[in-house]
Amino acid sequence: MKYNTNKDVNRFIKDMLCRGWKIVSHNKHIKLQHDNGSIINMATSSKEGKLSRKLKNFKATVRKLEERC
């Protein structure tokens, strides 16, 4: 399934799903929920200038949430 037009974001979301995250909602923002109950939002818009920074911040947030488990 395609979650985002950017291949890096799409690959990261697929990797999260393999690690136990579940998609709660998929409108303009994807809401992902971890097994421990943590929910995180990811904007699906992919403006090139800001996307790399958004992805880095998103990965850091996911890493912090997974460390709490």
Secondary structure by P-SEA (a helix, b strand, c coil): ccccccaaaaaaaaaaaaacccccccccbbbbbcccbbbbbbbcccccccaaaaaaaaaaaaaaaaaac
